[in-house]
Amino acid sequence: MTTTTDPHQASFRLSMLLYDSRYRSMTIQIIALIGFLTLLGWLFSNTANNLADLGKEPSFRFLSEPAGYDINQRLLEYTNRDTHMRAALMGLLNTLLVAALGCVTATILGVIIGVLRLSPNWIVSRLSAVYVEAFRNVPVLLWIVFTMAILIETLPAPKAFRGETPEATMKLFDSVAFTNRGTYIPEPLFSNTLGNLHFFGESSLRFDVSLDLILLAVLFFGGIFASIKIKRRADRIQEQTGDRPTTWYWSLGVIFVPTLIVMVALGFHLGYPELKGFNFKGGIYMRNSLIALWLALSLYTAAFIAEIVRAGILAISKGQTEAAGALGLRPNRTMNLVVLPQALRVIIPPLISNYLNLTKNSSLAIAVGYMDITGTLGGITMNQTGRELETVLLLMLVYLAISLTISAVMNWYNESVKLKER
């Protein structure tokens, strides 16, 4: 009988960390990591020592000091007696407002322009191409300043609305006023209000939330969820029987009927802006700086999104369109039901980058006087306190957090629409 034995395992030696392929890559990575951390530590230590020599030891206590400056556009209550932390919060909310409005508007415009670029109508496709080339080849800062100049120079002053025969009039049934100082639109008001929820007491992060708006939002989004359930039920019936039940009135009913009933019960009405003295009072005030930044960023980013949408549509096989046409689908239904759902899998990844670019480009708001997080924390607060290092680090962390949040949400959506293998 013969026996076999395993080959003798060599004992571990330090030289194997460099000469053995099983350990070499790990050794190099550990050495590189140690070197990077050492360099990082030296930079922090050197910076801290230099700041200490200048009498500016790193500290964030300045955030609790009074800001001493006003913010012209804000979503929450604020006075110049509030702290720098409160001012930074106002700037952050302004940044998020522009980013949200810009992403939604740019997406809608980008999809429309991208589809129009593929139109068989020569004039439509050429005009769309001119739009894309004009906006994406001019720096966005110039578009922001140009839009601001148009709003200031072309819109009338508030005094033009005064008199028996005014030079300018309010639009949309005397509910909206476009002026060279900004736009005034109606605000939602409730006669039988439920009150407000107060958060964070008297701290710098304090804010109030209307219970009326919370209730309406819950009913509205609950109705949308119910509408999705109704649609899925109709899909199952169609798959089983071949007939699709009519559900549009049920969908509209669950979305709007409960919301309208609650609005009537709460005494919903609109507060209209009125000319009093030298300016309009009441309503929601949107400064021209906000509108200029919003429009410029939206139009600029929409040009890039249009090209992404066009590329995504062209990536879909022409046979898909021909098959849909053979089934009797009209071109617009083919685009909505066949082409765009498949193109989304190609469109979403580069779309994320454009959302991130739009959010970061909002830091150019300082050019038109819009007080975003860069204008408050990275502008006036930094100049008043002299805390350059601390404010810049906070700005970097804020933009990093916003960008990672947008990426996480869009990646989740991308995961939900990608092809599922059986």
Contacts in CASP RR format, 6 or more apart in sequence:
PFRMAT RR
TARGET T0000
AUTHOR 0000-0000-0000
METHOD contacts of the structure
MODEL  1
MTTTTDPHQASFRLSMLLYDSRYRSMTIQIIALIGFLTLLGWLFSNTANN
LADLGKEPSFRFLSEPAGYDINQRLLEYTNRDTHMRAALMGLLNTLLVAA
LGCVTATILGVIIGVLRLSPNWIVSRLSAVYVEAFRNVPVLLWIVFTMAI
LIETLPAPKAFRGETPEATMKLFDSVAFTNRGTYIPEPLFSNTLGNLHFF
GESSLRFDVSLDLILLAVLFFGGIFASIKIKRRADRIQEQTGDRPTTWYW
SLGVIFVPTLIVMVALGFHLGYPELKGFNFKGGIYMRNSLIALWLALSLY
TAAFIAEIVRAGILAISKGQTEAAGALGLRPNRTMNLVVLPQALRVIIPP
LISNYLNLTKNSSLAIAVGYMDITGTLGGITMNQTGRELETVLLLMLVYL
AISLTISAVMNWYNESVKLKER
16 22 0 8 1.000
16 23 0 8 1.000
17 23 0 8 1.000
17 24 0 8 1.000
17 27 0 8 1.000
18 24 0 8 1.000
18 27 0 8 1.000
47 389 0 8 1.000
48 57 0 8 1.000
48 58 0 8 1.000
51 57 0 8 1.000
51 58 0 8 1.000
51 389 0 8 1.000
56 386 0 8 1.000
56 387 0 8 1.000
58 389 0 8 1.000
58 390 0 8 1.000
59 387 0 8 1.000
59 390 0 8 1.000
60 390 0 8 1.000
62 84 0 8 1.000
62 381 0 8 1.000
62 385 0 8 1.000
62 387 0 8 1.000
62 390 0 8 1.000
63 83 0 8 1.000
63 84 0 8 1.000
63 85 0 8 1.000
63 88 0 8 1.000
63 204 0 8 1.000
64 83 0 8 1.000
64 84 0 8 1.000
64 85 0 8 1.000
64 204 0 8 1.000
65 83 0 8 1.000
65 84 0 8 1.000
65 385 0 8 1.000
66 80 0 8 1.000
66 81 0 8 1.000
66 82 0 8 1.000
66 83 0 8 1.000
66 84 0 8 1.000
67 80 0 8 1.000
67 81 0 8 1.000
67 82 0 8 1.000
67 83 0 8 1.000
67 84 0 8 1.000
67 86 0 8 1.000
67 87 0 8 1.000
67 380 0 8 1.000
67 381 0 8 1.000
67 384 0 8 1.000
68 80 0 8 1.000
68 81 0 8 1.000
68 384 0 8 1.000
69 80 0 8 1.000
69 87 0 8 1.000
69 380 0 8 1.000
69 384 0 8 1.000
70 79 0 8 1.000
70 80 0 8 1.000
71 78 0 8 1.000
71 87 0 8 1.000
71 90 0 8 1.000
71 91 0 8 1.000
71 94 0 8 1.000
71 371 0 8 1.000
71 376 0 8 1.000
72 287 0 8 1.000
72 289 0 8 1.000
72 369 0 8 1.000
72 371 0 8 1.000
73 94 0 8 1.000
73 285 0 8 1.000
73 286 0 8 1.000
73 287 0 8 1.000
73 289 0 8 1.000
73 290 0 8 1.000
73 370 0 8 1.000
73 371 0 8 1.000
74 90 0 8 1.000
74 91 0 8 1.000
74 93 0 8 1.000
74 94 0 8 1.000
74 371 0 8 1.000
75 90 0 8 1.000
75 93 0 8 1.000
75 94 0 8 1.000
75 97 0 8 1.000
76 89 0 8 1.000
76 90 0 8 1.000
76 93 0 8 1.000
76 207 0 8 1.000
76 208 0 8 1.000
77 208 0 8 1.000
78 86 0 8 1.000
78 87 0 8 1.000
78 90 0 8 1.000
82 204 0 8 1.000
83 204 0 8 1.000
84 377 0 8 1.000
84 381 0 8 1.000
84 385 0 8 1.000
85 204 0 8 1.000
85 205 0 8 1.000
86 204 0 8 1.000
86 205 0 8 1.000
87 376 0 8 1.000
87 377 0 8 1.000
87 380 0 8 1.000
87 381 0 8 1.000
88 373 0 8 1.000
88 376 0 8 1.000
88 377 0 8 1.000
88 381 0 8 1.000
88 394 0 8 1.000
89 204 0 8 1.000
89 205 0 8 1.000
90 371 0 8 1.000
90 376 0 8 1.000
91 371 0 8 1.000
91 372 0 8 1.000
91 373 0 8 1.000
91 375 0 8 1.000
91 376 0 8 1.000
91 377 0 8 1.000
92 373 0 8 1.000
92 398 0 8 1.000
94 290 0 8 1.000
94 365 0 8 1.000
94 370 0 8 1.000
94 371 0 8 1.000
94 372 0 8 1.000
94 373 0 8 1.000
95 359 0 8 1.000
95 362 0 8 1.000
95 363 0 8 1.000
95 365 0 8 1.000
95 372 0 8 1.000
95 373 0 8 1.000
95 374 0 8 1.000
95 398 0 8 1.000
95 402 0 8 1.000
96 402 0 8 1.000
97 290 0 8 1.000
98 290 0 8 1.000
98 293 0 8 1.000
98 294 0 8 1.000
98 297 0 8 1.000
98 362 0 8 1.000
98 365 0 8 1.000
98 370 0 8 1.000
98 372 0 8 1.000
99 358 0 8 1.000
99 359 0 8 1.000
99 362 0 8 1.000
99 402 0 8 1.000
101 294 0 8 1.000
101 298 0 8 1.000
102 294 0 8 1.000
102 297 0 8 1.000
102 298 0 8 1.000
102 301 0 8 1.000
102 358 0 8 1.000
103 301 0 8 1.000
103 355 0 8 1.000
103 358 0 8 1.000
103 359 0 8 1.000
105 294 0 8 1.000
105 298 0 8 1.000
105 302 0 8 1.000
106 297 0 8 1.000
106 298 0 8 1.000
106 299 0 8 1.000
106 301 0 8 1.000
106 302 0 8 1.000
106 305 0 8 1.000
106 354 0 8 1.000
106 358 0 8 1.000
107 302 0 8 1.000
107 305 0 8 1.000
107 351 0 8 1.000
109 298 0 8 1.000
109 299 0 8 1.000
109 302 0 8 1.000
109 305 0 8 1.000
109 306 0 8 1.000
110 302 0 8 1.000
110 303 0 8 1.000
110 305 0 8 1.000
110 306 0 8 1.000
110 309 0 8 1.000
111 305 0 8 1.000
111 306 0 8 1.000
111 309 0 8 1.000
111 340 0 8 1.000
113 128 0 8 1.000
113 131 0 8 1.000
113 132 0 8 1.000
113 302 0 8 1.000
113 303 0 8 1.000
113 305 0 8 1.000
113 306 0 8 1.000
113 309 0 8 1.000
114 128 0 8 1.000
114 305 0 8 1.000
114 306 0 8 1.000
114 307 0 8 1.000
114 309 0 8 1.000
114 310 0 8 1.000
114 313 0 8 1.000
115 309 0 8 1.000
115 310 0 8 1.000
115 313 0 8 1.000
115 335 0 8 1.000
116 124 0 8 1.000
116 125 0 8 1.000
116 127 0 8 1.000
116 128 0 8 1.000
117 125 0 8 1.000
117 128 0 8 1.000
117 129 0 8 1.000
117 132 0 8 1.000
117 306 0 8 1.000
117 310 0 8 1.000
118 125 0 8 1.000
118 310 0 8 1.000
118 313 0 8 1.000
118 314 0 8 1.000
119 125 0 8 1.000
119 128 0 8 1.000
128 306 0 8 1.000
131 303 0 8 1.000
131 306 0 8 1.000
132 303 0 8 1.000
132 306 0 8 1.000
132 307 0 8 1.000
133 303 0 8 1.000
134 303 0 8 1.000
135 143 0 8 1.000
135 299 0 8 1.000
135 300 0 8 1.000
135 302 0 8 1.000
135 303 0 8 1.000
136 300 0 8 1.000
136 303 0 8 1.000
136 304 0 8 1.000
136 307 0 8 1.000
140 296 0 8 1.000
140 297 0 8 1.000
140 300 0 8 1.000
140 361 0 8 1.000
140 364 0 8 1.000
141 364 0 8 1.000
141 367 0 8 1.000
143 296 0 8 1.000
143 299 0 8 1.000
143 300 0 8 1.000
144 292 0 8 1.000
144 293 0 8 1.000
144 296 0 8 1.000
144 297 0 8 1.000
144 364 0 8 1.000
144 365 0 8 1.000
144 367 0 8 1.000
144 368 0 8 1.000
145 367 0 8 1.000
145 368 0 8 1.000
146 296 0 8 1.000
147 291 0 8 1.000
147 292 0 8 1.000
147 295 0 8 1.000
147 296 0 8 1.000
148 288 0 8 1.000
148 289 0 8 1.000
148 292 0 8 1.000
148 367 0 8 1.000
148 368 0 8 1.000
151 180 0 8 1.000
151 182 0 8 1.000
151 288 0 8 1.000
151 291 0 8 1.000
151 292 0 8 1.000
152 180 0 8 1.000
152 288 0 8 1.000
153 180 0 8 1.000
155 178 0 8 1.000
155 179 0 8 1.000
155 180 0 8 1.000
155 182 0 8 1.000
155 288 0 8 1.000
156 167 0 8 1.000
156 168 0 8 1.000
156 178 0 8 1.000
156 179 0 8 1.000
156 180 0 8 1.000
157 179 0 8 1.000
157 180 0 8 1.000
157 181 0 8 1.000
158 177 0 8 1.000
158 179 0 8 1.000
158 181 0 8 1.000
158 275 0 8 1.000
158 278 0 8 1.000
158 279 0 8 1.000
158 280 0 8 1.000
159 278 0 8 1.000
160 166 0 8 1.000
160 167 0 8 1.000
160 168 0 8 1.000
161 167 0 8 1.000
161 168 0 8 1.000
161 169 0 8 1.000
161 170 0 8 1.000
161 177 0 8 1.000
161 179 0 8 1.000
161 275 0 8 1.000
161 280 0 8 1.000
162 275 0 8 1.000
170 176 0 8 1.000
170 177 0 8 1.000
170 273 0 8 1.000
171 177 0 8 1.000
171 178 0 8 1.000
174 272 0 8 1.000
175 185 0 8 1.000
175 186 0 8 1.000
175 270 0 8 1.000
175 272 0 8 1.000
175 273 0 8 1.000
176 183 0 8 1.000
176 184 0 8 1.000
176 185 0 8 1.000
176 186 0 8 1.000
176 273 0 8 1.000
177 183 0 8 1.000
177 184 0 8 1.000
177 273 0 8 1.000
177 275 0 8 1.000
177 280 0 8 1.000
179 280 0 8 1.000
180 288 0 8 1.000
181 279 0 8 1.000
181 287 0 8 1.000
181 288 0 8 1.000
182 285 0 8 1.000
182 286 0 8 1.000
182 287 0 8 1.000
182 288 0 8 1.000
182 291 0 8 1.000
183 285 0 8 1.000
183 286 0 8 1.000
183 288 0 8 1.000
183 291 0 8 1.000
184 273 0 8 1.000
184 280 0 8 1.000
184 282 0 8 1.000
184 283 0 8 1.000
184 284 0 8 1.000
184 285 0 8 1.000
184 286 0 8 1.000
185 273 0 8 1.000
185 283 0 8 1.000
185 284 0 8 1.000
185 286 0 8 1.000
186 270 0 8 1.000
186 271 0 8 1.000
186 272 0 8 1.000
186 273 0 8 1.000
186 283 0 8 1.000
186 284 0 8 1.000
187 270 0 8 1.000
187 271 0 8 1.000
187 282 0 8 1.000
187 283 0 8 1.000
187 284 0 8 1.000
188 213 0 8 1.000
188 268 0 8 1.000
188 270 0 8 1.000
188 271 0 8 1.000
189 268 0 8 1.000
189 269 0 8 1.000
189 270 0 8 1.000
189 271 0 8 1.000
190 210 0 8 1.000
190 212 0 8 1.000
190 266 0 8 1.000
190 267 0 8 1.000
190 268 0 8 1.000
190 269 0 8 1.000
191 266 0 8 1.000
191 267 0 8 1.000
191 268 0 8 1.000
191 269 0 8 1.000
192 265 0 8 1.000
192 266 0 8 1.000
192 267 0 8 1.000
193 210 0 8 1.000
193 211 0 8 1.000
193 212 0 8 1.000
193 266 0 8 1.000
194 210 0 8 1.000
194 211 0 8 1.000
194 212 0 8 1.000
194 215 0 8 1.000
194 266 0 8 1.000
195 210 0 8 1.000
195 211 0 8 1.000
195 212 0 8 1.000
196 208 0 8 1.000
196 209 0 8 1.000
196 210 0 8 1.000
196 211 0 8 1.000
197 208 0 8 1.000
197 209 0 8 1.000
197 211 0 8 1.000
197 214 0 8 1.000
198 206 0 8 1.000
198 208 0 8 1.000
199 205 0 8 1.000
199 206 0 8 1.000
199 207 0 8 1.000
199 208 0 8 1.000
199 209 0 8 1.000
200 206 0 8 1.000
200 207 0 8 1.000
212 266 0 8 1.000
215 262 0 8 1.000
215 266 0 8 1.000
216 259 0 8 1.000
216 262 0 8 1.000
216 263 0 8 1.000
219 258 0 8 1.000
219 259 0 8 1.000
219 262 0 8 1.000
220 255 0 8 1.000
220 259 0 8 1.000
222 254 0 8 1.000
223 254 0 8 1.000
223 255 0 8 1.000
223 258 0 8 1.000
224 255 0 8 1.000
226 254 0 8 1.000
226 255 0 8 1.000
227 250 0 8 1.000
227 251 0 8 1.000
227 254 0 8 1.000
227 255 0 8 1.000
230 247 0 8 1.000
230 250 0 8 1.000
230 251 0 8 1.000
230 254 0 8 1.000
231 247 0 8 1.000
231 251 0 8 1.000
233 247 0 8 1.000
234 244 0 8 1.000
234 245 0 8 1.000
234 247 0 8 1.000
237 243 0 8 1.000
237 244 0 8 1.000
237 245 0 8 1.000
238 244 0 8 1.000
271 282 0 8 1.000
271 283 0 8 1.000
272 282 0 8 1.000
272 283 0 8 1.000
273 280 0 8 1.000
273 281 0 8 1.000
273 282 0 8 1.000
273 283 0 8 1.000
273 285 0 8 1.000
274 280 0 8 1.000
274 281 0 8 1.000
274 282 0 8 1.000
275 281 0 8 1.000
287 370 0 8 1.000
288 368 0 8 1.000
289 365 0 8 1.000
289 368 0 8 1.000
289 369 0 8 1.000
289 370 0 8 1.000
290 370 0 8 1.000
292 368 0 8 1.000
292 370 0 8 1.000
293 362 0 8 1.000
293 364 0 8 1.000
293 365 0 8 1.000
293 368 0 8 1.000
293 370 0 8 1.000
297 358 0 8 1.000
297 361 0 8 1.000
297 362 0 8 1.000
300 361 0 8 1.000
301 354 0 8 1.000
301 357 0 8 1.000
301 358 0 8 1.000
301 361 0 8 1.000
304 354 0 8 1.000
304 357 0 8 1.000
305 351 0 8 1.000
305 354 0 8 1.000
308 347 0 8 1.000
308 350 0 8 1.000
308 351 0 8 1.000
308 354 0 8 1.000
309 343 0 8 1.000
309 347 0 8 1.000
311 346 0 8 1.000
311 347 0 8 1.000
312 343 0 8 1.000
312 346 0 8 1.000
312 347 0 8 1.000
313 339 0 8 1.000
313 340 0 8 1.000
313 343 0 8 1.000
315 343 0 8 1.000
315 346 0 8 1.000
316 339 0 8 1.000
316 342 0 8 1.000
316 343 0 8 1.000
320 338 0 8 1.000
320 339 0 8 1.000
320 342 0 8 1.000
321 334 0 8 1.000
321 338 0 8 1.000
321 339 0 8 1.000
323 338 0 8 1.000
324 333 0 8 1.000
324 334 0 8 1.000
324 337 0 8 1.000
324 338 0 8 1.000
325 334 0 8 1.000
329 337 0 8 1.000
329 338 0 8 1.000
341 417 0 8 1.000
344 417 0 8 1.000
345 414 0 8 1.000
345 417 0 8 1.000
345 418 0 8 1.000
345 419 0 8 1.000
348 410 0 8 1.000
348 413 0 8 1.000
348 414 0 8 1.000
348 417 0 8 1.000
349 414 0 8 1.000
351 410 0 8 1.000
352 406 0 8 1.000
352 407 0 8 1.000
352 410 0 8 1.000
352 411 0 8 1.000
352 414 0 8 1.000
355 406 0 8 1.000
355 410 0 8 1.000
356 403 0 8 1.000
356 406 0 8 1.000
356 407 0 8 1.000
359 399 0 8 1.000
359 402 0 8 1.000
359 403 0 8 1.000
359 406 0 8 1.000
360 399 0 8 1.000
360 403 0 8 1.000
362 372 0 8 1.000
363 372 0 8 1.000
363 373 0 8 1.000
363 374 0 8 1.000
363 399 0 8 1.000
365 371 0 8 1.000
365 372 0 8 1.000
365 374 0 8 1.000
365 375 0 8 1.000
366 372 0 8 1.000
366 374 0 8 1.000
366 375 0 8 1.000
366 379 0 8 1.000
373 395 0 8 1.000
373 398 0 8 1.000
374 395 0 8 1.000
377 391 0 8 1.000
377 394 0 8 1.000
377 395 0 8 1.000
377 398 0 8 1.000
378 391 0 8 1.000
378 392 0 8 1.000
378 395 0 8 1.000
379 391 0 8 1.000
381 387 0 8 1.000
381 391 0 8 1.000
382 388 0 8 1.000
382 391 0 8 1.000
382 392 0 8 1.000
385 391 0 8 1.000
END
